[in-house]
Amino acid sequence: MDADPFHAGEQELQRLFAVRDQLAGSRAIQASLPPGFAAFLEELHYVVLAVPDRKGRIWVTLVFGRPGFLSAPNGLQMRVDALPDPADPVAPGIVEGAPIAVLAIDLATRRRIRINGRIGSVSSGDFVVDVRQAFGNCPQYIRPRDVEKTTVTTGATVRTVVDTRAAQRVVADADTFFVATRSSSGAGGDMDVSHRGGPAGFVRWDGDCLLWPEYRGNFYFNTLGNLLVDPACGLLFPDFTTGELLLLTGQAVLEGFDGRLRRSHDGIPMNGFVRFRPDVLMSRAALLRP
């Protein structure tokens, strides 16, 4: 990996918040899977995936399997022994050479690692990720909970017409969601997907947009730096009450980022806000066990 793993958008925000000098040349982000990542992957029974579709829109989803369905045959590759449901908007993006972001997360233990790269070989039941970046994240803002896939589904697997009131309720009750971005404009840019958490209601509707505070983190600004160079964004809200998943894709912009830390209405230190305008909303029925 280059001496500095951060691109121009990330560096701009690091300079704004006066942390650029201490992060320049950081080796926290590696070009291969560090020791210990493989063992963690093999423990998991679900994973968060993000890819662009053929129109360049970004989608995020959850994929389940038995423990061991994620593996790392070597430090430069990760294997996913499962595929998204064919009706899932992520499914068409699982093609050789396409960019992909992986968030391997265990909400129960609050452990997580991020893996970004390109899709290698794809077969009828699995695919390989060629690793470009891999790094761990701290457990901050993760609410502990067990996540299991339901054994029964009801209704259509994916609904492209989402009840507005239902979507508003899911967002209003959410204490967990996932956000995907990319590092350069266009469908070929490198992908990233991350976790966001906070008190229930920390994300709110503001007209036809979603607005959430960006709490203080590690100052890498991976997600936010990506949004500076490309506003394309995908969100995934798990509804732990009904078991459904709310999937959104659209555009996002940063608001109130002036280099000063302030506090949200919940009293949590934050960098600013993200305003997201969805273009398409979808719902996956009863994927999680409520």
C-alpha positions in Angstrom: 0.0 0.0 0.0 1.1 3.6 -0.6 2.6 5.4 2.3 -0.7 7.2 2.9 -3.9 5.2 2.5 -6.2 8.2 2.5 -7.5 9.8 -0.7 -8.1 13.6 -1.3 -11.6 13.7 0.2 -10.5 12.0 3.4 -7.4 14.2 3.6 -9.4 17.4 3.2 -11.6 16.5 6.2 -8.6 15.5 8.3 -7.0 18.8 7.6 -10.3 20.6 8.5 -10.3 18.9 11.9 -6.6 19.3 12.4 -5.7 15.6 12.6 -4.0 15.3 9.2 -0.4 15.3 10.5 -1.0 12.5 13.0 -2.8 10.3 10.4 -0.6 10.8 7.4 1.2 7.6 6.6 -1.0 5.6 9.0 -0.7 1.8 8.7 -4.0 1.1 10.3 -5.4 0.4 6.8 -3.7 -2.5 5.2 -3.6 -3.9 1.6 -4.1 -7.4 2.9 -5.9 -9.2 5.7 -4.0 -8.8 9.0 -3.4 -11.8 11.2 -6.5 -12.7 13.2 -9.0 -11.4 10.6 -9.5 -14.9 9.1 -10.4 -16.5 12.4 -13.0 -13.7 13.1 -14.5 -14.2 9.6 -15.1 -17.9 10.2 -17.1 -17.2 13.3 -19.8 -15.1 11.5 -23.1 -16.2 10.1 -24.0 -12.9 8.4 -22.2 -10.2 6.5 -23.0 -6.8 5.1 -22.2 -6.3 1.4 -22.3 -3.2 -0.8 -22.0 -2.9 -4.6 -23.0 -0.5 -7.3 -25.8 -1.6 -9.7 -25.6 -1.3 -13.5 -26.9 2.3 -13.2 -24.1 3.2 -10.8 -26.5 3.4 -7.8 -25.1 2.0 -4.5 -27.0 -0.8 -2.6 -26.3 -2.5 0.7 -27.7 -5.8 1.9 -27.2 -8.6 4.5 -26.2 -12.1 3.4 -26.5 -15.1 5.8 -24.8 -18.4 6.0 -23.6 -21.0 8.5 -20.5 -20.1 10.5 -17.5 -20.8 8.1 -19.3 -19.4 5.0 -16.8 -16.5 5.2 -13.2 -17.5 4.9 -9.8 -16.1 3.9 -7.7 -18.7 1.9 -4.9 -16.2 2.1 -4.2 -12.6 3.0 -5.2 -11.2 -0.4 -8.6 -13.0 -0.8 -11.8 -13.5 1.1 -14.4 -16.1 0.0 -18.1 -15.7 0.5 -19.9 -19.1 0.3 -23.3 -17.6 -0.4 -24.9 -15.2 -2.8 -27.6 -12.5 -2.3 -31.1 -13.4 -3.2 -31.6 -13.0 -7.0 -34.3 -10.4 -6.3 -32.0 -8.4 -4.1 -30.8 -5.2 -5.8 -27.2 -6.2 -4.8 -27.4 -9.5 -6.7 -26.8 -8.1 -10.2 -23.6 -6.3 -9.0 -21.9 -9.6 -7.9 -19.9 -9.9 -11.1 -16.2 -10.5 -11.7 -14.2 -7.3 -11.6 -16.9 -5.2 -9.9 -16.0 -3.1 -6.8 -17.4 -4.4 -3.5 -17.3 -3.4 0.1 -17.7 -5.9 3.0 -18.5 -5.1 6.6 -17.9 -8.2 8.7 -19.6 -7.4 12.0 -20.8 -9.2 15.0 -23.4 -7.0 16.7 -23.5 -9.3 19.8 -19.8 -8.8 20.6 -19.5 -5.4 18.9 -16.5 -6.5 16.8 -16.2 -5.4 13.2 -13.7 -5.3 10.3 -14.0 -3.6 6.9 -12.7 -5.1 3.7 -12.8 -3.3 0.4 -11.8 -4.6 -3.0 -12.9 -6.2 -6.3 -14.9 -9.3 -7.0 -12.8 -12.1 -8.3 -14.2 -15.4 -9.5 -18.0 -15.9 -9.2 -19.7 -19.3 -9.3 -23.3 -20.5 -8.9 -23.0 -20.4 -5.1 -20.1 -18.3 -4.0 -17.6 -15.6 -4.9 -14.2 -14.3 -4.1 -13.2 -10.8 -3.0 -9.7 -9.6 -4.0 -8.7 -7.5 -1.1 -7.5 -3.9 -1.6 -8.0 -2.5 1.9 -8.7 -4.2 5.3 -8.9 -2.6 8.7 -10.6 -2.9 12.0 -12.9 -0.5 13.7 -13.6 0.1 17.4 -16.9 -1.0 19.0 -18.1 2.6 19.6 -21.8 3.2 18.9 -22.6 -0.5 18.3 -25.7 -1.6 20.3 -25.2 -5.3 21.3 -27.8 -7.6 19.9 -28.1 -11.1 18.5 -29.0 -11.3 14.8 -30.5 -14.4 13.3 -32.1 -15.2 9.9 -35.8 -16.2 10.1 -36.7 -19.6 8.9 -40.0 -18.4 7.4 -40.6 -15.5 5.0 -43.8 -13.8 4.3 -44.9 -11.9 1.2 -42.5 -10.9 -1.6 -38.8 -11.3 -1.0 -38.2 -7.8 -2.3 -40.9 -5.0 -2.5 -40.1 -2.1 -4.7 -43.2 -0.2 -3.5 -42.6 0.7 0.1 -45.3 2.1 2.4 -44.1 5.6 3.3 -45.4 5.4 6.8 -43.7 2.1 7.4 -40.4 3.5 6.1 -40.8 6.5 8.4 -41.4 4.2 11.4 -38.4 2.1 10.7 -36.1 5.1 10.5 -37.7 6.8 13.6 -37.1 3.6 15.7 -33.6 2.8 14.3 -30.6 2.7 16.5 -28.5 0.8 13.8 -28.0 1.2 10.1 -25.3 0.7 7.5 -24.1 3.2 4.9 -22.1 2.6 1.7 -20.2 5.1 -0.4 -17.4 5.1 -2.9 -14.1 6.9 -3.3 -14.4 8.3 -6.8 -17.2 9.3 -9.1 -18.7 6.6 -11.4 -19.5 3.0 -11.0 -15.8 1.9 -11.0 -14.8 3.8 -7.8 -13.7 1.7 -4.8 -16.5 0.9 -2.4 -16.8 1.2 1.4 -19.5 0.2 3.8 -19.7 1.1 7.5 -21.9 0.9 10.6 -23.8 3.8 12.1 -25.4 3.6 15.5 -26.9 5.9 18.2 -29.9 6.4 20.4 -33.2 5.4 18.8 -34.4 8.3 16.7 -30.9 9.7 16.0 -31.8 9.5 12.3 -34.9 11.6 11.3 -36.9 12.5 8.3 -36.5 16.2 7.3 -39.0 16.6 4.4 -38.1 14.1 1.8 -34.6 13.6 3.2 -33.0 11.7 6.0 -30.7 13.6 8.4 -28.3 12.1 10.9 -25.5 13.4 13.1 -22.0 12.1 12.3 -20.6 11.3 15.8 -16.9 11.7 16.5 -15.0 8.7 15.5 -11.5 7.7 14.5 -11.1 10.8 12.2 -10.3 8.6 9.2 -13.4 10.0 7.5 -13.7 7.1 5.1 -17.4 7.5 4.6 -17.5 11.3 4.7 -14.4 11.7 2.6 -16.0 9.5 0.0 -19.1 11.7 0.0 -17.0 14.8 -0.7 -15.9 13.3 -4.0 -19.1 11.3 -4.9 -22.5 11.9 -3.4 -23.8 8.5 -4.3 -24.9 6.6 -1.2 -26.7 3.5 -0.1 -28.4 2.8 3.2 -29.6 -0.4 4.9 -31.9 -0.2 8.0 -32.6 -3.5 9.7 -36.0 -3.5 11.4 -35.5 -5.6 14.5 -39.2 -5.4 15.3 -40.7 -6.9 12.1 -37.6 -8.6 10.7 -37.7 -6.7 7.5 -34.8 -4.7 5.8 -35.3 -1.3 4.4 -32.9 -0.6 1.5 -32.4 2.9 0.1 -30.2 4.4 -2.6 -29.7 8.0 -3.4 -27.4 11.0 -2.9 -25.9 12.5 0.3 -24.2 15.8 1.3 -22.4 17.0 4.3 -23.8 19.8 6.4 -22.2 21.9 9.2 -18.7 20.5 8.9 -16.5 23.5 9.9 -13.7 21.7 11.8 -15.3 22.2 15.2 -16.7 19.4 17.3 -20.1 20.2 18.8 -22.7 18.1 20.6 -25.9 16.5 19.2 -29.2 17.0 20.9 -28.4 13.7 22.6 -25.2 15.2 24.1 -22.8 13.1 21.9 -19.8 14.8 20.3 -20.3 15.1 16.6 -18.5 16.5 13.5 -21.6 17.6 11.6 -24.7 16.2 9.8 -25.3 14.1 6.7 -28.4 14.8 4.6 -29.5 11.9 2.4 -32.1 12.1 -0.4 -33.4 8.7 -1.4 -34.1 8.0 -5.1 -35.3 4.4 -4.6 -36.7 2.6 -1.6 -37.0 -1.2 -1.3 -38.0 -3.6 1.4 -37.0 -7.2 2.0 -39.7 -9.1 3.8 -39.0 -10.9 7.1 -35.3 -11.7 6.6 -34.4 -11.2 10.3 -35.9 -13.1 13.2 -37.8 -10.4 15.3 
